[in-house]
Amino acid sequence: MDLGRMLERLGRMLFRRSLTRGLMAGIDKAASKGKPKSEMTPAERRQAQAGKQAARRARQAMRAGRRIGRL
C-alpha cells in the first residue's frame, strides 16, 4: 500500500471519529437543554438523564440495524 492511500485512510478515520464525538456532544447538550448541572432543578436533571438514555438506545438500535443490514 502506498503512502498516499495510507494517509487518506488515516484522514478518513480521524474525520469520522471527530464527527462522531461532535454529534454525541451535541446530543448530550440538547438533552440537557444547554444548562450546566449546577443550574438544573432535580426535575430537569431527571429529564436530561432520560433524554441521554433515549439517545443511547437510539444509537444501539442504529448499530443493530446496520448489523442486520450487512447479513
C-alpha positions as CSV (number, residue, x, y, z in Angstrom):
1,M,0.0,0.0,0.0
2,D,1.4,3.4,-0.9
3,L,1.8,6.3,1.4
4,G,-0.9,8.4,-0.2
5,R,-3.6,5.7,0.4
6,M,-2.5,5.2,4.0
7,L,-2.7,8.9,4.7
8,E,-6.1,9.2,3.1
9,R,-7.3,6.2,5.1
10,L,-6.0,7.8,8.3
11,G,-7.6,11.1,7.5
12,R,-11.0,9.5,6.9
13,M,-10.7,7.6,10.2
14,L,-9.8,10.7,12.2
15,F,-12.6,12.7,10.5
16,R,-15.2,10.0,11.3
17,R,-14.0,9.9,14.9
18,S,-14.2,13.6,15.4
19,L,-17.6,13.8,13.7
20,T,-19.0,11.2,16.0
21,R,-17.6,12.9,19.1
22,G,-19.1,16.2,17.9
23,L,-22.5,14.6,17.3
24,M,-22.5,12.9,20.7
25,A,-21.6,16.2,22.4
26,G,-24.4,17.9,20.6
27,I,-26.9,15.3,21.6
28,D,-25.9,15.5,25.2
29,K,-26.1,19.3,25.1
30,A,-29.6,19.1,23.6
31,A,-30.7,16.6,26.2
32,S,-29.6,18.9,29.0
33,K,-31.1,22.0,27.2
34,G,-27.7,23.6,27.3
35,K,-27.6,24.2,31.1
36,P,-24.8,23.0,33.4
37,K,-25.9,20.5,36.0
38,S,-25.4,23.1,38.8
39,E,-28.2,25.3,37.3
40,M,-30.7,22.5,36.8
41,T,-33.5,21.6,39.1
42,P,-33.9,18.0,40.1
43,A,-36.7,17.5,37.6
44,E,-34.6,18.9,34.8
45,R,-31.8,16.6,35.8
46,R,-34.1,13.6,35.6
47,Q,-35.4,14.8,32.2
48,A,-31.9,15.3,30.9
49,Q,-30.8,11.8,32.1
50,A,-33.9,10.3,30.4
51,G,-33.0,12.1,27.2
52,K,-29.5,10.8,27.3
53,Q,-30.7,7.2,27.9
54,A,-33.1,7.5,24.9
55,A,-30.3,8.8,22.7
56,R,-28.1,5.8,23.8
57,R,-30.9,3.4,23.0
58,A,-31.4,5.0,19.6
59,R,-27.6,4.7,18.8
60,Q,-27.7,1.0,19.8
61,A,-30.8,0.4,17.6
62,M,-29.0,2.0,14.7
63,R,-26.0,-0.2,15.2
64,A,-28.2,-3.3,15.4
65,G,-29.9,-2.2,12.2
66,R,-26.7,-1.8,10.4
67,R,-25.5,-5.2,11.6
68,I,-28.7,-6.8,10.4
69,G,-28.4,-5.0,7.0
70,R,-25.0,-6.5,6.5
71,L,-26.2,-10.1,6.8
